[in-house]
Amino acid sequence: MAMTELRLIETVHPTKEALQDFQALMGIDAIKDALVDELTLILDRDRLDAWSRKHHPGGLGILKRARSKAPLILLAGDVGCGKSALASCVATPVARTIDHRIVCVETPSDIRGGGLVGELSANITDAFAQTKAKAEQIGRGILVLDEADDLATRRGQMQAHHEDRAGVNVLIKQIDQIAKAKAPIAVIMITNRADVLDPAVVRRAALRLDFHRPDDAARNAIFGRILEGTGATDEQIRELVKLTAKSPPYTFSDLTDRIARLALRQAWKANEPFGIATLKAAIAIVEPSPLMETVLTP
């Protein structure tokens, strides 16, 4: 049986839609800033070299290490906390920062394929090859590998299948090739289960960002954004923050997609204003998403 061609999602940035999506992600400002900075460092080496010549004309020892580090970034954490949403839109603020277009290539959910021998390895190779080709055309590229725990599971696990181990080997090889070639390409891997990733993959990451469910300050920012245009007061927003202080905590998507959207539907259906009252009613109905089960690894 022949393997089907891997179909990737490609977007050339900057785009107005991606900028709006980036700005709509609330409560993770520190993560957003760190990701933009690291991607800028990876995709605009000339800027780093110019900075080094200005401040360290005699040379800087750590710079060689920084240049040789694999262009890999790990986004890890619970479901519904904005990892995939951020990875899909972050190329736009980076493109605006470096004043250069960037192609973002996202892998499909079925990248593992149908279980044919060698299919996973072939799909990983194909994803990197397509990203390199597109990056050569545009000048800069970002490859987003979602659900990375399915691609980079620890090779030492007793239950690890030969195909899985082979796939991890190919993944590491492809990442190393980009690093050696100093290609202007970054790889973002997204995982809900960082503890199952192969240590060799984790060690290669130039940056790991851990996402957590919104705390009080983050929920305050989220509700403030949700309630823009309603005239809600700071005191009313703080009341919503208290109402959503549950265990387990609400995720970002719980607040924006489940609670806020339910409140919007109910306000529209009743032909009444959207605001504090409708959000309170939605909070009373919607429970936080359950925590992911802890994955035990040897």
N, C-alpha and C positions, 0 to 999 in steps of 0.2 A: 504494500500500500504506500503510495507516494505521500510525502509530507506536504501540507498546504503552506502557502506563503504567509509569513507573519505580517499581519496588518497592524501598523503602529498609528498612533494619533499624533499628528504634527501641527504645531502652531508656531508661527513666526511672531516674535515680540519686538517692540511693545505694541499692545493693543489697549484700547479704551476699556474694553470689558474686563481684561485681566487686572488693570489698575483698580477698577471699581471692586473687583473681588478681593484684591489684596487689602484695600482700605477697609473692607467690610469685616475682615478677620480681626476680632477684638479680643483683648485680654491676653495676647501673646506678643506684645510689642518687643520684648527683649529677644524672643526667638526670631521674630521677623528681621530685626536689625542684625543679629548675628549671622543669619542665613544670607542676607543681602551682602554683608561685608565679606563673608568667606567666598561666595560665588564671584564677587568682584575681584578678589585676590586671585582666584583660579583663572578667570576668563580675561583678565586684563593684566598680564605679566609686565607689560611696558610700564604701567603705573607703579608697580612695585620696584622695578629697576630704577626708574627716575627718582623715586623716594630714597632708595639706597644710595644713589650717586650724590644726592643732595646732602644727606645727613651722615653718611658713612663712606666718604670717598676712598678711604683706605681698605674697604671691604668689611663685610659683616658675616661672621661665621655661621649664624643661624639661617642666613638667607639661602645657602646651598641646600640645607635640610628642607626648608620651606618649599623650594622649587622642585625638589625630588619627591615630595610627598604625593601619594596617590590622590587624584582629584575626586575623592569619594566623601559624601556627606550622608550620615545616617539620621533619619527622623524616626524616633521611637516613642512609643507611648500607647495609652489606651485608645480604644475606638472612639470616634466622634469628637476628637479634640483638635481637628483642623490640619492634620499632617498632609493628607492628599490634596486638600483644597489649597494649602499654601504652596505645595510643590507645583501645582498646575498653573499658578499665577505669578510666582516670584520672579520669573524671567523678565517680566515687564519693568519692575523697579530697577532691576540690575541693568537692563538694556538702557534705561534712561540715565543711570549713573555713569556707565562707560561710554554712552553715546554711540552705541553700535547695536545692530539687530542681532537677535539670538533666536535660534530655532529650538523649541522644546519638543522632545520626542517622548511620548508616554507609551509604555508597553500595555498590551491588552490583558484582561484578567485571565485569559486562557493561554498564557505564554508557555505553560507546561506542556500543552498539546494533548494529544489523545493517548499517550502512553507508548508510542512507538519507540523502538530502540534508537537511541541517539537523538530523539526529537527535542528534548529539553536543551541539550548542548547546542544543537543546530539553531534553535530559536534564540538563545542567548547570543550566539555569534552573529546571527542575522540582525538582531536589535542593535548591537554595537556597530556593525558594518553600515547599516542604514543611517545611524546617527552620525558616524564619521563622514559619510557622503554628503548628508544635508549640511553638516557643520562646515565642510569645505566650500559649499555653495554660498552659505550665508556669512560665514566667518567665525561664528561662535555657536556652541551647542550645549544643551543640557539633556541628559537621558534620565528619565524618571522610571525607576523600577518599583512598582507598588507591590505590596504583599511579599516583601523580600524574604520573609521567613520560609516561603515555599521554594525559594531559589537558592538560598544560602544556609540551609540547615547544617548543623554540625556534622562533619563527615565521620566523626568517631562514634556517633550514636549507634547502638546495636541494631536499631530498626532502620537505619539509613540504607536505602536501596542503592544499587550500583549506579543507576541513572542519576540519582540525587548527588552522589559523590562526584560523578563525572561532571555534572552541571556546575557544581561549586568550583571545581578545578578550572573549567572554562571561564567562569565568571572572574575568578582571580586573575587568570591570564589576560583577559581582555582589559581589566582595570589597569594592570601593570603595563600593558602595551601603551595605553593612553599616557600614563605617567612618564614612561621612557621617551615617548615621542614629543612630550611637552605640548601636546595638542590642546587647543583652546576648547576643551570639552570637560564638563563636570558631570558626575554621576550622583544622583540622589536616590538612595534606597530607603523605602518606607516599610516599617514593620510594627506590628502590634505585640510582637514577642521577641524582643531583642535578646532574651536569654537563650534562645535556640539557635542563634546565628553562629556560624563557624568562626572561631577565634581569629583565624587568618584574615577573614573579611573585616571583622571589627577592628583589628590592629591597623588596617590600612586606612581607616577613616581619618580624614583631616579634621573632621568636626562631627560630633554627635550631639544632637539636640533632643532633649526628652520633654515630651508633652504631658501635661497633667490636667486634670479636670479643674475648671475655673474656681479660684478661691473668692473670698468676699470682694476684694478689690477688682478682680477680673469680672465678676458678675455685675458689679456696679458699672463698669465701663460698658459691658454688653447691653445691660438694660438701658443705659443712657443713650446708646446708639439706636436700640430698638424703638425707643420712645421719642426720637427726634421728630419735631413737628406736632407733638401732642400737647405741649405746654406742661408736661409733668415736672414736678418740683424735685429737688435733691432729696427731700424727706420722703417723698413717695417712692423714689427709686431705692432708697435705703430700706424701705419696708419690703420691697420685692426681694432684695438681697437676703433679708432675714427669712422670708418665706421659703426661699430656695436653699437654705442652709440645712441640707439633709444628708443622710449617710445611707448608701454611698452618694457622693456629690453628683449633681447634674453635669453632663458633658456640654461642650460648646453647642453641638448639634441638637441636644435636648432643648436648650434654651432658645436657639434661633429657628430650628426647623420644626420642632414638635410643639413647644409651648407658644412661641410667638405666632407661628402659622395657624395653630388652632384658634388662638385669640383673634387673629385676623379674619378667619373664616366665620367665626361666631358673630363678630361685629358686623361683617358684611351681610350675613344671613338675617340678622335682626335689624339691619338698617340703622345701626347706632354707631357712635364714634369708637374708634380703637383707642385703647388707653389702659390706665391702671386697673380699672374694674374688669375688663375682659382678660387681662393678663392674670389677675388673681384667680378668676374662674378657671382658667386653663391650668394654672399651677395646682389647683385643687384636684384636677383630674389626672394630670400626667406625672408619673413616677419616674425617678432617674433610671437610666439604663443600667442594668446589672454590671458589676465588675467582671472583667474577663477572669476565667479560671486560671489559677497559677499553674504554669507548665513546669513539671519536674523533669530535669535533665540529669544524666549521670555526671 
